[in-house]
Amino acid sequence: MVDHTVKAFDADIGQLRGMISQMGGLAEDAIAQAMQALARPDPALAARVRADDKAIDAIEAEVERLAVRIIALRAPMAVDLREVVAALKIAAVVERIGDYAKNIAKRVPMIDADGGSHRIEPLSLLPSMARMASDMVRAALDAFAARDPEAAIRVVESDAALDDFYDSIFRTLVTYMVENPRTISQVAHLLFVAKNLERVGDHATNVAEMVYFAATGTQMADRDRDGATHEDTF
């Protein structure tokens, strides 16, 4: 009976991981397609991105139901409980990442109506930022699947590079807007896109921190202003 219970729990955890991995794949695809729609511009592709977001929402609801059922029926303890709770929280974060892709897609018809994003030279920087953000999401979810706290740390450390990239793009877009006043409306939309991509990186960092906690039972060490580090245990 005990062996059967352990196998059933492992199967449930495996299903949770699989659903979260599926959500992550859909979110990454949504970011890539939203950026393609922006670069062309392609309002029809942008509309599909917005419509496909419902699939991510549906999987999140399934994760929530399964996580609640596992807690109610299996009564997991310690590391197992942390993993279930982490899965529940991670699903909500990935759903939000999908929302950011949808937000980007919503800007495509607005930019197209204002003359098209292909006329704005700094747009060429945004796809690289999108790839960097998507790579962070993939790495964070891979860390969750592998229960790898060291990989989670690397994701958090990589967020600084994405923030620097965002700062650079922000300055470039603002400078371009000042020098080309006719593009103010279009550039404003692109600044919104860049901010959404920066937020994707922040959410990937949140996932990584949850992974670290689930694997170790401690919060990832924060660095104080004086350079000291501290950890909270669970």
C-alpha positions in Angstrom: 0.0 0.0 0.0 2.8 2.4 0.9 4.6 1.6 -2.3 1.5 2.2 -4.3 1.0 5.6 -2.6 4.5 6.6 -3.3 4.2 5.7 -7.0 0.8 7.5 -7.2 2.4 10.6 -5.7 5.4 10.5 -8.0 2.9 10.2 -11.0 1.0 13.2 -9.8 4.2 15.3 -9.4 5.3 14.1 -12.9 2.0 15.3 -14.3 2.4 18.7 -12.6 5.9 19.1 -14.0 4.6 18.1 -17.4 1.8 20.7 -17.4 4.1 23.4 -16.2 6.6 22.5 -19.0 3.7 22.7 -21.5 2.7 26.1 -20.2 6.3 27.3 -20.5 6.5 26.1 -24.1 3.3 27.9 -25.0 4.5 31.1 -23.3 7.8 31.0 -25.1 6.0 30.5 -28.4 3.7 33.3 -27.7 6.6 35.7 -27.0 8.3 34.7 -30.3 5.1 35.0 -32.3 4.2 38.3 -30.8 7.7 39.6 -31.7 7.3 38.3 -35.3 3.9 40.0 -35.6 5.5 43.2 -34.3 8.4 43.2 -36.7 6.4 42.6 -39.9 3.9 44.0 -38.7 1.2 41.3 -38.9 -2.1 42.0 -37.1 -3.5 38.6 -38.0 -0.7 36.8 -36.3 -1.0 39.1 -33.3 -4.7 38.2 -33.1 -3.8 34.5 -33.0 -1.3 35.2 -30.1 -4.1 36.9 -28.1 -6.5 34.0 -28.8 -4.0 31.3 -28.0 -3.5 32.8 -24.5 -6.6 30.9 -23.4 -4.7 27.6 -23.7 -2.2 28.8 -21.1 -5.0 29.9 -18.8 -6.7 26.5 -19.2 -3.5 24.6 -18.2 -3.0 26.9 -15.2 -6.5 25.9 -14.0 -5.6 22.2 -14.4 -2.4 22.7 -12.4 -4.4 24.4 -9.6 -6.9 21.6 -9.4 -4.2 18.9 -9.4 -2.1 20.6 -6.8 -5.1 21.0 -4.5 -6.0 17.4 -5.0 -2.4 16.2 -4.2 -2.4 18.3 -1.0 -5.8 17.0 0.0 -5.2 13.3 -0.8 -1.5 12.8 -0.4 -0.8 15.1 2.6 2.8 15.7 1.4 5.4 16.9 3.9 8.6 18.9 3.8 10.3 18.8 0.3 7.3 17.2 -1.4 5.0 19.9 0.0 7.3 22.6 -1.1 7.4 21.2 -4.6 3.6 21.1 -4.9 3.3 24.7 -3.6 6.1 25.8 -5.9 4.3 24.2 -8.9 1.1 26.1 -7.9 2.9 29.4 -7.7 5.0 28.8 -10.8 2.0 28.1 -12.9 0.5 31.5 -11.9 3.8 33.2 -12.9 4.0 31.5 -16.2 0.4 32.5 -16.9 1.4 36.0 -16.3 4.3 35.7 -18.7 1.8 34.6 -21.3 -0.2 37.8 -20.5 2.9 39.8 -21.3 3.1 38.2 -24.7 -0.5 39.0 -25.2 0.1 42.6 -24.2 2.8 42.9 -26.8 0.5 41.4 -29.5 -2.1 44.0 -28.6 0.2 46.7 -29.6 0.8 45.4 -33.1 -2.4 46.8 -34.7 -1.9 50.1 -32.9 1.6 50.5 -34.3 0.5 49.4 -37.8 -2.2 52.1 -37.7 0.4 54.6 -36.8 2.6 53.8 -39.8 4.2 50.5 -39.1 7.1 49.5 -36.8 9.3 48.6 -39.8 10.2 52.3 -40.1 11.7 52.5 -36.7 15.4 51.4 -36.8 15.8 50.6 -33.0 13.1 47.9 -33.4 15.9 45.6 -34.5 17.1 45.4 -30.8 13.9 44.1 -29.4 14.0 40.6 -30.8 17.3 40.0 -29.1 15.9 41.2 -25.8 12.9 38.9 -26.3 15.2 35.9 -26.9 17.1 36.7 -23.8 13.9 36.9 -21.7 12.6 33.6 -23.2 15.9 31.9 -22.5 15.5 32.9 -18.9 12.0 31.4 -18.7 13.2 28.2 -20.3 16.2 27.9 -18.0 14.0 28.6 -14.9 11.5 25.9 -15.9 14.3 23.4 -16.7 15.7 24.1 -13.2 12.3 23.2 -11.8 12.0 20.0 -13.8 15.5 19.0 -12.6 15.2 20.3 -9.0 18.4 22.1 -9.6 19.1 25.0 -7.2 22.4 25.9 -8.9 20.7 26.4 -12.2 18.1 28.6 -10.5 20.9 30.8 -9.1 22.3 31.2 -12.6 18.9 32.4 -13.9 18.7 35.0 -11.1 22.2 36.2 -11.9 21.3 36.6 -15.6 18.6 39.1 -14.9 21.1 41.9 -14.5 22.1 41.5 -18.1 18.5 41.7 -19.2 18.0 44.8 -17.1 21.0 46.4 -18.7 19.7 45.6 -22.1 16.4 47.2 -21.3 18.1 50.3 -20.1 20.1 50.5 -23.3 17.0 50.0 -25.5 15.1 52.6 -23.5 17.7 55.2 -24.0 18.0 54.3 -27.7 14.3 54.6 -28.3 13.9 57.8 -26.4 16.8 59.4 -28.4 15.3 58.2 -31.6 11.9 59.6 -30.6 13.4 63.0 -29.9 15.3 63.0 -33.2 12.2 61.8 -35.1 9.1 63.5 -33.6 6.8 61.9 -36.2 7.5 58.5 -34.6 6.5 59.5 -31.0 3.4 57.3 -31.0 5.1 54.3 -32.5 8.1 54.5 -30.2 5.8 54.9 -27.2 4.3 51.5 -28.1 7.8 50.0 -28.5 8.8 51.3 -25.1 5.8 49.5 -23.7 6.9 46.3 -25.5 10.4 46.6 -24.0 9.0 47.0 -20.5 6.9 43.9 -20.9 10.0 41.9 -22.0 11.8 43.3 -18.9 9.0 42.1 -16.8 9.2 38.6 -18.4 12.7 38.4 -17.1 11.6 39.5 -13.6 9.0 36.7 -13.6 11.6 34.2 -14.7 13.7 35.3 -11.8 10.6 34.8 -9.5 10.3 31.2 -10.8 14.0 30.6 -10.2 13.7 31.8 -6.6 10.7 29.4 -6.1 12.7 26.5 -7.6 15.6 27.2 -5.2 13.3 27.3 -2.2 11.5 24.1 -3.2 14.8 22.3 -3.7 16.6 23.5 -0.6 14.1 24.7 1.9 15.8 28.1 2.2 15.2 31.4 0.5 17.8 32.4 -2.0 20.5 34.6 -0.3 20.0 38.3 -0.7 22.8 40.7 -0.7 22.4 43.6 1.8 23.7 47.1 1.1 26.8 46.3 3.2 27.6 43.2 1.1 26.5 40.6 3.7 24.2 37.8 2.7 21.5 36.1 4.6 19.1 33.1 4.2 15.8 32.3 5.7 15.2 28.6 6.4 12.0 26.6 6.2 
